[in-house]
Amino acid sequence: MTPVISGRPARALENRFTASDSVAQRGTPPAYPIAYDAGKALHAAAKAAGEHGFGAQWAGQGAPLARTLPAAELVAVLARELQARR
């Protein structure tokens, strides 16, 4: 959870943008929509410079359940798990 992206607490995957959460430790980020608009401008400027670590990578509460596997392997595992539950 970080307020850095929008000025409101939100779930997000960790990247260079959310690592700047230390800003929130020093004080409260600007309120929505100011923080959100500033974040979009930061992302656009970073992307134009070839840096892709400043996008808002929104994540739901199930994000920690994700598995790091190649897609084909993940699909095979999920198919086996589904079959076992049937």
Chimera marker file (.cmm) of the C-alpha trace (Angstrom):
<marker_set name="trace">
<marker id="1" x="0.000" y="0.000" z="0.000" r="1" g="1" b="0" radius="0.5"/>
<marker id="2" x="1.335" y="3.403" z="-0.950" r="1" g="1" b="0" radius="0.5"/>
<marker id="3" x="-0.130" y="6.895" z="-1.211" r="1" g="1" b="0" radius="0.5"/>
<marker id="4" x="2.664" y="8.009" z="-3.580" r="1" g="1" b="0" radius="0.5"/>
<marker id="5" x="0.844" y="7.122" z="-6.820" r="1" g="1" b="0" radius="0.5"/>
<marker id="6" x="-2.369" y="9.036" z="-6.302" r="1" g="1" b="0" radius="0.5"/>
<marker id="7" x="-2.297" y="10.778" z="-2.935" r="1" g="1" b="0" radius="0.5"/>
<marker id="8" x="-4.598" y="8.063" z="-1.592" r="1" g="1" b="0" radius="0.5"/>
<marker id="9" x="-3.582" y="4.641" z="-0.251" r="1" g="1" b="0" radius="0.5"/>
<marker id="10" x="-3.469" y="2.167" z="-3.140" r="1" g="1" b="0" radius="0.5"/>
<marker id="11" x="-2.128" y="-1.324" z="-3.803" r="1" g="1" b="0" radius="0.5"/>
<marker id="12" x="0.693" y="-1.353" z="-6.318" r="1" g="1" b="0" radius="0.5"/>
<marker id="13" x="3.562" y="-3.521" z="-7.434" r="1" g="1" b="0" radius="0.5"/>
<marker id="14" x="6.971" y="-2.329" z="-6.353" r="1" g="1" b="0" radius="0.5"/>
<marker id="15" x="8.964" y="-0.366" z="-8.928" r="1" g="1" b="0" radius="0.5"/>
<marker id="16" x="11.129" y="2.761" z="-8.999" r="1" g="1" b="0" radius="0.5"/>
<marker id="17" x="8.043" y="4.936" z="-8.536" r="1" g="1" b="0" radius="0.5"/>
<marker id="18" x="6.791" y="3.202" z="-5.417" r="1" g="1" b="0" radius="0.5"/>
<marker id="19" x="10.333" y="2.955" z="-4.081" r="1" g="1" b="0" radius="0.5"/>
<marker id="20" x="10.094" y="6.731" z="-3.782" r="1" g="1" b="0" radius="0.5"/>
<marker id="21" x="7.599" y="5.977" z="-1.008" r="1" g="1" b="0" radius="0.5"/>
<marker id="22" x="10.257" y="7.390" z="1.300" r="1" g="1" b="0" radius="0.5"/>
<marker id="23" x="8.767" y="10.742" z="0.248" r="1" g="1" b="0" radius="0.5"/>
<marker id="24" x="5.615" y="9.702" z="2.061" r="1" g="1" b="0" radius="0.5"/>
<marker id="25" x="7.714" y="8.885" z="5.138" r="1" g="1" b="0" radius="0.5"/>
<marker id="26" x="8.900" y="12.503" z="5.307" r="1" g="1" b="0" radius="0.5"/>
<marker id="27" x="5.416" y="13.931" z="4.981" r="1" g="1" b="0" radius="0.5"/>
<marker id="28" x="2.064" y="13.497" z="3.335" r="1" g="1" b="0" radius="0.5"/>
<marker id="29" x="2.032" y="13.460" z="-0.477" r="1" g="1" b="0" radius="0.5"/>
<marker id="30" x="-0.207" y="16.062" z="-2.107" r="1" g="1" b="0" radius="0.5"/>
<marker id="31" x="-3.893" y="15.175" z="-2.161" r="1" g="1" b="0" radius="0.5"/>
<marker id="32" x="-5.664" y="13.565" z="-5.104" r="1" g="1" b="0" radius="0.5"/>
<marker id="33" x="-5.725" y="14.617" z="-7.962" r="1" g="1" b="0" radius="0.5"/>
<marker id="34" x="-2.528" y="16.651" z="-7.588" r="1" g="1" b="0" radius="0.5"/>
<marker id="35" x="-0.350" y="13.643" z="-6.681" r="1" g="1" b="0" radius="0.5"/>
<marker id="36" x="-1.956" y="11.526" z="-9.408" r="1" g="1" b="0" radius="0.5"/>
<marker id="37" x="-1.418" y="14.175" z="-12.091" r="1" g="1" b="0" radius="0.5"/>
<marker id="38" x="2.188" y="14.684" z="-10.949" r="1" g="1" b="0" radius="0.5"/>
<marker id="39" x="2.745" y="10.914" z="-11.076" r="1" g="1" b="0" radius="0.5"/>
<marker id="40" x="1.385" y="10.738" z="-14.635" r="1" g="1" b="0" radius="0.5"/>
<marker id="41" x="3.701" y="13.586" z="-15.668" r="1" g="1" b="0" radius="0.5"/>
<marker id="42" x="6.658" y="11.825" z="-14.012" r="1" g="1" b="0" radius="0.5"/>
<marker id="43" x="5.823" y="8.599" z="-15.844" r="1" g="1" b="0" radius="0.5"/>
<marker id="44" x="5.522" y="10.407" z="-19.202" r="1" g="1" b="0" radius="0.5"/>
<marker id="45" x="8.862" y="12.182" z="-18.742" r="1" g="1" b="0" radius="0.5"/>
<marker id="46" x="10.604" y="8.999" z="-17.609" r="1" g="1" b="0" radius="0.5"/>
<marker id="47" x="9.125" y="6.973" z="-20.480" r="1" g="1" b="0" radius="0.5"/>
<marker id="48" x="10.266" y="9.613" z="-22.992" r="1" g="1" b="0" radius="0.5"/>
<marker id="49" x="13.777" y="9.187" z="-21.564" r="1" g="1" b="0" radius="0.5"/>
<marker id="50" x="13.578" y="5.394" z="-21.943" r="1" g="1" b="0" radius="0.5"/>
<marker id="51" x="12.961" y="4.677" z="-18.246" r="1" g="1" b="0" radius="0.5"/>
<marker id="52" x="9.956" y="2.429" z="-17.663" r="1" g="1" b="0" radius="0.5"/>
<marker id="53" x="10.055" y="2.091" z="-13.867" r="1" g="1" b="0" radius="0.5"/>
<marker id="54" x="7.758" y="4.998" z="-13.023" r="1" g="1" b="0" radius="0.5"/>
<marker id="55" x="4.391" y="3.723" z="-14.217" r="1" g="1" b="0" radius="0.5"/>
<marker id="56" x="1.536" y="3.044" z="-11.826" r="1" g="1" b="0" radius="0.5"/>
<marker id="57" x="1.475" y="-0.753" z="-11.600" r="1" g="1" b="0" radius="0.5"/>
<marker id="58" x="-1.859" y="-1.186" z="-9.839" r="1" g="1" b="0" radius="0.5"/>
<marker id="59" x="-2.345" y="-4.483" z="-8.015" r="1" g="1" b="0" radius="0.5"/>
<marker id="60" x="-5.323" y="-6.054" z="-6.300" r="1" g="1" b="0" radius="0.5"/>
<marker id="61" x="-5.265" y="-7.721" z="-2.913" r="1" g="1" b="0" radius="0.5"/>
<marker id="62" x="-4.514" y="-11.085" z="-4.553" r="1" g="1" b="0" radius="0.5"/>
<marker id="63" x="-1.252" y="-9.883" z="-6.135" r="1" g="1" b="0" radius="0.5"/>
<marker id="64" x="0.928" y="-11.625" z="-3.511" r="1" g="1" b="0" radius="0.5"/>
<marker id="65" x="-0.567" y="-14.941" z="-4.666" r="1" g="1" b="0" radius="0.5"/>
<marker id="66" x="0.959" y="-14.563" z="-8.146" r="1" g="1" b="0" radius="0.5"/>
<marker id="67" x="3.441" y="-17.198" z="-9.252" r="1" g="1" b="0" radius="0.5"/>
<marker id="68" x="6.631" y="-16.425" z="-11.128" r="1" g="1" b="0" radius="0.5"/>
<marker id="69" x="6.627" y="-19.062" z="-13.863" r="1" g="1" b="0" radius="0.5"/>
<marker id="70" x="6.894" y="-19.097" z="-17.634" r="1" g="1" b="0" radius="0.5"/>
<marker id="71" x="3.387" y="-18.769" z="-19.092" r="1" g="1" b="0" radius="0.5"/>
<marker id="72" x="3.223" y="-22.310" z="-20.521" r="1" g="1" b="0" radius="0.5"/>
<marker id="73" x="4.334" y="-23.817" z="-17.226" r="1" g="1" b="0" radius="0.5"/>
<marker id="74" x="1.838" y="-21.710" z="-15.251" r="1" g="1" b="0" radius="0.5"/>
<marker id="75" x="-1.029" y="-22.771" z="-17.540" r="1" g="1" b="0" radius="0.5"/>
<marker id="76" x="-0.039" y="-26.426" z="-17.108" r="1" g="1" b="0" radius="0.5"/>
<marker id="77" x="0.083" y="-26.069" z="-13.305" r="1" g="1" b="0" radius="0.5"/>
<marker id="78" x="-3.298" y="-24.330" z="-13.240" r="1" g="1" b="0" radius="0.5"/>
<marker id="79" x="-4.810" y="-27.016" z="-15.475" r="1" g="1" b="0" radius="0.5"/>
<marker id="80" x="-3.515" y="-29.749" z="-13.127" r="1" g="1" b="0" radius="0.5"/>
<marker id="81" x="-4.868" y="-27.906" z="-10.088" r="1" g="1" b="0" radius="0.5"/>
<marker id="82" x="-8.254" y="-27.443" z="-11.745" r="1" g="1" b="0" radius="0.5"/>
<marker id="83" x="-8.393" y="-31.116" z="-12.683" r="1" g="1" b="0" radius="0.5"/>
<marker id="84" x="-7.497" y="-32.137" z="-9.118" r="1" g="1" b="0" radius="0.5"/>
<marker id="85" x="-10.338" y="-30.020" z="-7.702" r="1" g="1" b="0" radius="0.5"/>
<marker id="86" x="-12.953" y="-31.458" z="-10.054" r="1" g="1" b="0" radius="0.5"/>
<link id1="1" id2="2" r="1" g="1" b="0" radius="0.2"/>
<link id1="2" id2="3" r="1" g="1" b="0" radius="0.2"/>
<link id1="3" id2="4" r="1" g="1" b="0" radius="0.2"/>
<link id1="4" id2="5" r="1" g="1" b="0" radius="0.2"/>
<link id1="5" id2="6" r="1" g="1" b="0" radius="0.2"/>
<link id1="6" id2="7" r="1" g="1" b="0" radius="0.2"/>
<link id1="7" id2="8" r="1" g="1" b="0" radius="0.2"/>
<link id1="8" id2="9" r="1" g="1" b="0" radius="0.2"/>
<link id1="9" id2="10" r="1" g="1" b="0" radius="0.2"/>
<link id1="10" id2="11" r="1" g="1" b="0" radius="0.2"/>
<link id1="11" id2="12" r="1" g="1" b="0" radius="0.2"/>
<link id1="12" id2="13" r="1" g="1" b="0" radius="0.2"/>
<link id1="13" id2="14" r="1" g="1" b="0" radius="0.2"/>
<link id1="14" id2="15" r="1" g="1" b="0" radius="0.2"/>
<link id1="15" id2="16" r="1" g="1" b="0" radius="0.2"/>
<link id1="16" id2="17" r="1" g="1" b="0" radius="0.2"/>
<link id1="17" id2="18" r="1" g="1" b="0" radius="0.2"/>
<link id1="18" id2="19" r="1" g="1" b="0" radius="0.2"/>
<link id1="19" id2="20" r="1" g="1" b="0" radius="0.2"/>
<link id1="20" id2="21" r="1" g="1" b="0" radius="0.2"/>
<link id1="21" id2="22" r="1" g="1" b="0" radius="0.2"/>
<link id1="22" id2="23" r="1" g="1" b="0" radius="0.2"/>
<link id1="23" id2="24" r="1" g="1" b="0" radius="0.2"/>
<link id1="24" id2="25" r="1" g="1" b="0" radius="0.2"/>
<link id1="25" id2="26" r="1" g="1" b="0" radius="0.2"/>
<link id1="26" id2="27" r="1" g="1" b="0" radius="0.2"/>
<link id1="27" id2="28" r="1" g="1" b="0" radius="0.2"/>
<link id1="28" id2="29" r="1" g="1" b="0" radius="0.2"/>
<link id1="29" id2="30" r="1" g="1" b="0" radius="0.2"/>
<link id1="30" id2="31" r="1" g="1" b="0" radius="0.2"/>
<link id1="31" id2="32" r="1" g="1" b="0" radius="0.2"/>
<link id1="32" id2="33" r="1" g="1" b="0" radius="0.2"/>
<link id1="33" id2="34" r="1" g="1" b="0" radius="0.2"/>
<link id1="34" id2="35" r="1" g="1" b="0" radius="0.2"/>
<link id1="35" id2="36" r="1" g="1" b="0" radius="0.2"/>
<link id1="36" id2="37" r="1" g="1" b="0" radius="0.2"/>
<link id1="37" id2="38" r="1" g="1" b="0" radius="0.2"/>
<link id1="38" id2="39" r="1" g="1" b="0" radius="0.2"/>
<link id1="39" id2="40" r="1" g="1" b="0" radius="0.2"/>
<link id1="40" id2="41" r="1" g="1" b="0" radius="0.2"/>
<link id1="41" id2="42" r="1" g="1" b="0" radius="0.2"/>
<link id1="42" id2="43" r="1" g="1" b="0" radius="0.2"/>
<link id1="43" id2="44" r="1" g="1" b="0" radius="0.2"/>
<link id1="44" id2="45" r="1" g="1" b="0" radius="0.2"/>
<link id1="45" id2="46" r="1" g="1" b="0" radius="0.2"/>
<link id1="46" id2="47" r="1" g="1" b="0" radius="0.2"/>
<link id1="47" id2="48" r="1" g="1" b="0" radius="0.2"/>
<link id1="48" id2="49" r="1" g="1" b="0" radius="0.2"/>
<link id1="49" id2="50" r="1" g="1" b="0" radius="0.2"/>
<link id1="50" id2="51" r="1" g="1" b="0" radius="0.2"/>
<link id1="51" id2="52" r="1" g="1" b="0" radius="0.2"/>
<link id1="52" id2="53" r="1" g="1" b="0" radius="0.2"/>
<link id1="53" id2="54" r="1" g="1" b="0" radius="0.2"/>
<link id1="54" id2="55" r="1" g="1" b="0" radius="0.2"/>
<link id1="55" id2="56" r="1" g="1" b="0" radius="0.2"/>
<link id1="56" id2="57" r="1" g="1" b="0" radius="0.2"/>
<link id1="57" id2="58" r="1" g="1" b="0" radius="0.2"/>
<link id1="58" id2="59" r="1" g="1" b="0" radius="0.2"/>
<link id1="59" id2="60" r="1" g="1" b="0" radius="0.2"/>
<link id1="60" id2="61" r="1" g="1" b="0" radius="0.2"/>
<link id1="61" id2="62" r="1" g="1" b="0" radius="0.2"/>
<link id1="62" id2="63" r="1" g="1" b="0" radius="0.2"/>
<link id1="63" id2="64" r="1" g="1" b="0" radius="0.2"/>
<link id1="64" id2="65" r="1" g="1" b="0" radius="0.2"/>
<link id1="65" id2="66" r="1" g="1" b="0" radius="0.2"/>
<link id1="66" id2="67" r="1" g="1" b="0" radius="0.2"/>
<link id1="67" id2="68" r="1" g="1" b="0" radius="0.2"/>
<link id1="68" id2="69" r="1" g="1" b="0" radius="0.2"/>
<link id1="69" id2="70" r="1" g="1" b="0" radius="0.2"/>
<link id1="70" id2="71" r="1" g="1" b="0" radius="0.2"/>
<link id1="71" id2="72" r="1" g="1" b="0" radius="0.2"/>
<link id1="72" id2="73" r="1" g="1" b="0" radius="0.2"/>
<link id1="73" id2="74" r="1" g="1" b="0" radius="0.2"/>
<link id1="74" id2="75" r="1" g="1" b="0" radius="0.2"/>
<link id1="75" id2="76" r="1" g="1" b="0" radius="0.2"/>
<link id1="76" id2="77" r="1" g="1" b="0" radius="0.2"/>
<link id1="77" id2="78" r="1" g="1" b="0" radius="0.2"/>
<link id1="78" id2="79" r="1" g="1" b="0" radius="0.2"/>
<link id1="79" id2="80" r="1" g="1" b="0" radius="0.2"/>
<link id1="80" id2="81" r="1" g="1" b="0" radius="0.2"/>
<link id1="81" id2="82" r="1" g="1" b="0" radius="0.2"/>
<link id1="82" id2="83" r="1" g="1" b="0" radius="0.2"/>
<link id1="83" id2="84" r="1" g="1" b="0" radius="0.2"/>
<link id1="84" id2="85" r="1" g="1" b="0" radius="0.2"/>
<link id1="85" id2="86" r="1" g="1" b="0" radius="0.2"/>
</marker_set>
